[in-house]
Amino acid sequence: MSIFDKFKLGLSKSSKNLSSGLNNLIFKKKIDMKTLDELEDFLIESDVGVECAAELCEKFSNTKIDPSNTNKNEVFKIFSGYISNILKPLQKNLENIIKNKPSVILIAGVNGVGKTTTIGKLGKILSKENKKNIVFCAADTFRAAAVAQLEVWANKINATIIKSNEGADPASVAYKALEYAKKENSDYLIIDTAGRLQNKKNLMDEFKKIATVLKKIDPSVPHETFLILDATTGQSAINQVEEFQKISTITGIIMTKLDGTAKGGILLALGKKFKLPIVALGVGEKEDDLHLFDAEQYANALLDQTTL
């Protein structure tokens, strides 16, 4: 199955919502200011963000296309092209992060976004690259299930897992994991952390402590800090980015659960506002349902366009 087909399947709810909405507004009504206002409202409700909604409507109104005499694909090209142009510069090339050995990736996110599962899937993707040596660090010491879940993934991809007792200091576990990864000359160290509510200062401070302790071994780490976001939370994702940026330099976003929402436009709103690199998208619960981000394929799948 091609990356387009995988995105298309995972984004089917969002695609149906956007395509049907655009169809009803553009092809069944006269294009006037009232219709454009309705289109803008619809796009905002689809979580593409106020700025993107306004720009899309302006771009559409400035074209010479007459929807009544035009193939739908031509109209949808306007929207998919706009989406692709914003997001394409944000594609994160994972090949560029192996400049260090080990490359240390710190994973952040609030409760329930799927951090541990995403770490496992990300590890599987990275391990396929010339059989890279992966180390998982189970620094979510508050949830025994998270450690057990990470162990399952480690066994699946033949990765090493560094863990400690439940309730142990997360920073000390991360420290031990980095010592091990350096000693074994590992390619990647991926550090799982406990879910943090962005309004809980003590938990956010603890996240900062992990990074501080790691720098005692190597001042350059973490080399990457990926923020995991749940697409079903909609505009709340924007607030999460803002809060995590206050305590860490976010170098990439992984969006999960896109298959569970009809408002996949939130990725566009995030890209426009923060311009943070986008690493991968989670479009299902299966092991292979995390895919490296491709802006053009995402834009085409979001509007169900097979040939643009």
C-alpha positions in Angstrom: 0.0 0.0 0.0 1.4 3.4 -1.0 1.9 6.2 1.5 -1.0 8.1 -0.2 -3.3 5.1 0.3 -2.3 4.8 3.9 -2.9 8.5 4.6 -6.2 8.3 2.6 -7.4 5.4 4.7 -6.3 7.0 8.0 -7.7 10.4 7.1 -11.0 9.1 5.7 -13.1 10.9 8.4 -11.4 14.2 7.8 -11.4 13.8 4.1 -15.1 13.0 4.0 -15.8 16.0 6.2 -13.7 18.5 4.1 -14.7 17.2 0.7 -18.4 17.1 1.4 -18.3 20.5 3.0 -16.5 22.1 0.1 -18.8 20.4 -2.3 -21.9 21.7 -0.6 -20.6 25.2 -0.3 -18.8 25.7 -3.6 -20.7 23.5 -6.1 -24.3 23.9 -4.9 -24.3 27.7 -4.2 -23.6 30.9 -6.0 -20.1 32.1 -5.1 -20.7 35.4 -3.4 -19.5 37.1 -0.1 -22.1 35.1 1.9 -20.9 31.8 0.5 -17.2 32.8 1.2 -18.2 33.7 4.8 -19.9 30.3 5.2 -16.8 28.6 3.7 -14.5 30.5 6.1 -16.7 29.4 9.1 -16.7 25.8 7.8 -12.9 25.8 7.6 -12.5 27.2 11.1 -14.9 24.5 12.4 -12.6 22.0 10.7 -9.8 23.2 12.9 -7.6 24.6 10.1 -7.3 27.8 12.1 -8.6 31.4 11.6 -5.6 32.6 9.6 -5.5 29.6 7.2 -9.3 29.8 6.7 -9.1 33.5 5.8 -6.2 32.9 3.4 -7.9 29.9 1.7 -11.0 31.9 1.1 -9.1 34.8 -0.3 -7.1 32.5 -2.5 -10.2 30.9 -3.8 -12.0 34.2 -4.4 -9.0 35.5 -6.3 -9.0 32.6 -8.8 -10.9 32.9 -12.1 -12.3 29.4 -11.7 -16.1 29.1 -12.2 -17.1 26.1 -10.1 -20.3 25.6 -12.2 -18.1 24.9 -15.3 -15.1 23.3 -13.6 -14.1 19.8 -12.6 -14.1 19.4 -8.8 -10.4 18.4 -8.9 -9.5 21.8 -10.3 -11.2 23.5 -7.4 -9.8 21.0 -4.8 -6.3 21.6 -6.2 -6.5 25.2 -4.9 -7.0 23.9 -1.4 -4.6 20.9 -1.5 -1.9 23.1 -3.1 -2.2 25.7 -0.3 -2.0 22.9 2.4 1.0 21.4 0.7 2.8 24.7 0.3 2.5 25.5 4.0 3.5 22.0 5.3 6.1 20.9 2.8 8.9 23.0 4.3 8.1 21.4 7.7 8.8 17.8 6.7 11.3 16.3 9.1 14.0 14.2 7.5 14.9 11.6 10.2 18.1 10.7 8.2 19.5 14.1 9.4 19.3 13.3 13.1 21.8 10.5 13.2 24.7 13.0 13.2 25.3 12.0 16.8 25.8 8.6 18.3 23.7 8.0 20.1 21.1 10.4 18.8 19.0 11.2 21.9 15.3 11.7 21.3 13.3 13.0 24.3 9.5 12.4 24.0 7.0 14.9 25.5 3.3 15.1 25.7 0.2 15.2 27.9 -1.6 12.2 29.3 -3.4 10.0 26.8 -1.8 11.1 23.5 -0.2 7.7 22.9 3.4 8.5 23.7 4.6 5.0 24.6 2.9 3.3 21.6 4.3 6.0 19.3 7.8 5.5 20.7 7.5 1.8 19.9 6.3 2.5 16.3 9.0 5.2 15.9 11.6 2.7 17.1 10.4 0.2 14.5 10.8 2.8 11.7 14.3 3.8 12.8 15.4 0.2 13.3 14.7 -0.5 9.7 17.3 1.9 8.6 20.3 -0.3 8.1 19.4 -2.3 11.2 20.0 0.6 13.6 20.7 -0.2 17.2 17.8 1.2 19.3 17.7 1.8 23.1 14.4 2.6 24.8 14.4 4.4 28.2 11.4 3.9 30.4 11.4 7.1 32.3 7.7 7.0 32.9 8.2 5.5 36.3 4.7 6.5 37.5 2.8 4.0 35.3 3.9 0.4 35.5 1.8 -0.3 32.4 4.0 2.1 30.4 7.2 0.1 31.2 5.5 -3.2 30.4 4.2 -1.7 27.1 7.7 -0.5 26.1 9.2 -3.9 27.0 6.8 -5.5 24.5 7.9 -3.1 21.8 11.6 -3.6 22.7 11.2 -7.4 22.2 9.4 -6.9 18.9 12.2 -4.8 17.3 15.1 -6.3 19.2 15.8 -3.1 21.1 17.4 -2.7 24.5 15.2 -1.2 27.3 16.6 0.6 30.3 14.1 0.7 33.2 13.9 1.0 37.0 11.5 0.4 39.8 8.1 2.0 39.8 8.3 5.5 41.4 12.0 5.9 40.7 13.4 9.2 39.8 12.8 9.6 36.0 15.9 11.7 35.6 18.1 9.1 37.1 16.7 6.4 34.8 17.4 8.7 31.8 20.9 9.3 33.0 21.5 5.5 33.3 20.1 5.0 29.8 22.4 7.6 28.2 25.4 6.0 30.0 24.5 2.6 28.6 23.8 4.0 25.0 27.1 5.7 24.9 29.0 2.7 26.2 27.3 0.4 23.7 27.8 2.9 20.8 24.0 2.7 20.1 22.5 4.6 17.2 19.4 5.9 19.0 18.2 6.5 22.5 14.5 7.2 22.8 13.3 8.4 26.2 9.7 7.9 27.2 8.4 10.3 29.9 5.3 10.5 32.0 2.3 12.3 30.7 2.3 15.9 31.8 -0.7 18.2 32.1 0.6 21.4 30.8 -0.9 23.3 33.7 0.9 21.2 36.4 4.1 23.1 37.2 5.8 20.3 39.2 5.4 17.8 36.3 6.7 20.3 33.8 9.6 21.1 36.1 10.4 17.4 36.3 10.6 17.2 32.5 13.1 20.0 32.5 15.1 18.2 35.1 15.5 15.1 32.8 17.1 17.3 30.1 19.3 19.1 32.7 20.6 15.8 34.1 21.4 14.4 30.7 23.6 17.4 29.9 25.9 16.4 32.7 27.0 13.5 30.5 26.7 15.3 27.2 25.9 19.0 26.9 24.5 18.6 23.4 21.6 16.3 24.5 18.8 15.9 23.9 19.4 16.2 20.2 15.7 16.1 19.5 12.6 16.7 21.6 9.5 15.4 19.9 6.1 16.5 21.1 3.3 14.0 20.7 -0.1 15.5 20.0 -3.6 13.9 19.8 -5.5 15.1 16.8 -8.8 14.5 18.5 -8.1 17.2 21.0 -8.4 19.9 18.3 -7.5 23.4 19.2 -6.2 22.2 22.6 -3.1 21.0 20.8 -2.2 24.7 20.1 -2.2 25.4 23.9 -0.1 22.3 24.5 2.6 23.4 22.0 2.7 26.9 23.6 3.1 25.4 27.1 5.8 22.9 26.2 7.7 25.5 24.3 8.1 27.4 27.5 10.2 24.6 29.0 11.9 23.0 26.1 13.0 23.5 22.5 10.5 21.4 20.5 12.3 20.1 17.4 9.4 18.0 16.0 5.7 17.1 16.2 4.2 13.7 15.9 0.4 13.8 15.5 -1.5 10.7 16.6 -5.1 9.5 16.3 -5.8 11.3 13.0 -8.0 8.3 12.1 -10.3 9.1 15.0 -11.3 12.7 14.0 -13.1 14.4 11.2 -11.0 17.6 11.9 -7.6 16.6 10.5 -7.1 20.3 9.6 -5.5 20.9 13.0 -2.1 20.0 11.5 -2.5 22.9 9.1 -3.3 25.3 11.9 -0.2 24.1 13.9 2.1 24.3 10.9 0.9 27.9 10.1 1.2 29.1 13.7 4.4 27.5 15.0 6.2 26.3 11.8 7.6 23.3 13.8 8.9 20.3 11.9 6.4 17.5 11.5 8.0 14.1 12.0 5.2 11.6 11.5 1.4 10.9 11.6 -0.4 8.2 13.5 -3.4 7.0 11.4 -4.4 3.8 13.2 -3.7 1.3 16.0 -1.7 -1.2 14.0 2.1 -1.5 14.4 2.7 0.0 11.0 0.2 2.8 11.3 2.8 5.5 12.1 4.1 7.0 8.9 6.8 9.6 8.2 5.2 12.9 7.2 4.8 13.7 3.5 3.1 17.1 3.0 2.0 16.5 -0.6 0.5 13.1 0.1 -1.2 14.4 3.3 -2.8 17.3 1.4 -4.0 15.0 -1.4 -5.4 12.4 1.0 -7.1 15.1 3.0 -9.1 16.1 -0.1 -9.2 12.5 -1.5 -7.3 13.5 -4.6 -5.5 10.6 -6.3 -4.0 12.7 -9.1 -3.1 16.3 -8.6 
